């Protein structure tokens, strides 16, 4: 298992319930694919440096999780087809999760 971080830029026009629904759906995918959620960090509404889909604000959420590498393709596929997610980036934080025996 490796440690990953996914940063999501959500539409500012989404309601709080819709944002929670999207985040819960993504964490469910991580759990279903044998990943372990470490942290869900809501950064909140922020001003953007440039317009994204003609909007100057966006809602940021950071997901930190431990997962097998194969999970990333499934997670990103779901992110791409979900309405309300403008942009995303996934970064590998560590090759091995601390405390895991290889």
C-alpha positions in Angstrom: 0.0 0.0 0.0 1.1 3.5 -0.8 0.1 6.9 0.6 -1.7 9.2 -1.8 -3.3 12.7 -1.7 -6.0 13.9 -4.0 -6.9 17.6 -4.2 -10.3 18.4 -5.6 -11.7 21.7 -6.9 -15.5 21.6 -6.6 -18.0 24.0 -8.1 -18.9 26.9 -5.8 -22.5 26.5 -6.9 -22.9 23.1 -5.3 -24.9 23.0 -2.1 -23.3 21.6 1.1 -25.4 18.4 0.8 -24.2 17.9 -2.8 -20.5 18.5 -1.8 -20.9 16.0 1.1 -22.5 13.5 -1.3 -19.5 13.7 -3.7 -17.0 13.4 -0.9 -18.9 10.4 0.6 -19.1 8.7 -2.8 -15.3 9.1 -3.3 -14.4 7.8 0.2 -16.8 4.8 -0.5 -14.9 4.0 -3.7 -11.6 4.1 -1.7 -13.0 1.8 0.9 -14.5 -0.6 -1.7 -11.2 -0.9 -3.5 -9.4 -1.8 -0.2 -8.0 1.6 0.6 -7.9 3.3 4.0 -9.0 6.9 4.5 -6.5 8.9 6.6 -7.9 12.4 6.3 -10.6 14.4 4.6 -9.5 18.1 4.8 -12.2 20.7 3.7 -10.3 23.8 2.8 -13.5 25.6 2.0 -14.3 28.3 -0.6 -11.2 30.1 -2.1 -10.6 32.7 -4.8 -8.9 31.3 -7.9 -5.9 32.7 -9.7 -7.7 32.5 -13.0 -11.3 31.7 -14.1 -12.2 28.0 -14.3 -15.4 27.5 -16.3 -16.0 31.3 -16.1 -16.0 31.2 -12.2 -13.5 32.9 -10.0 -14.2 30.9 -6.8 -14.0 27.2 -6.0 -14.4 24.8 -3.0 -11.3 22.8 -2.2 -11.2 19.4 -0.6 -8.1 17.3 0.1 -8.3 13.5 0.5 -5.4 11.6 2.1 -5.5 7.8 1.9 -3.5 4.6 1.9 -4.3 2.5 -1.2 -2.9 0.0 -3.7 -1.8 1.7 -6.9 -4.6 0.1 -8.9 -7.2 2.1 -6.9 -6.0 5.4 -8.4 -7.3 4.6 -11.9 -10.8 3.7 -10.6 -10.9 6.8 -8.4 -9.9 9.2 -11.1 -12.3 7.6 -13.6 -15.1 8.3 -11.1 -13.9 11.9 -10.5 -13.9 12.6 -14.3 -17.5 11.5 -14.7 -18.8 13.3 -11.6 -20.6 16.6 -12.2 -19.5 19.4 -10.0 -15.7 18.5 -9.9 -13.8 21.1 -12.0 -10.2 19.9 -11.5 -8.3 17.4 -9.5 -4.7 16.2 -8.9 -3.5 13.0 -7.3 0.0 12.8 -5.8 1.9 9.9 -4.3 3.1 10.9 -0.8 5.0 7.8 0.2 6.0 4.5 -1.5 5.3 2.5 1.7 2.9 3.1 4.5 4.6 3.2 7.9 4.1 0.1 10.0 3.4 -2.2 7.0 5.4 -5.3 6.6 6.3 -6.1 2.9 
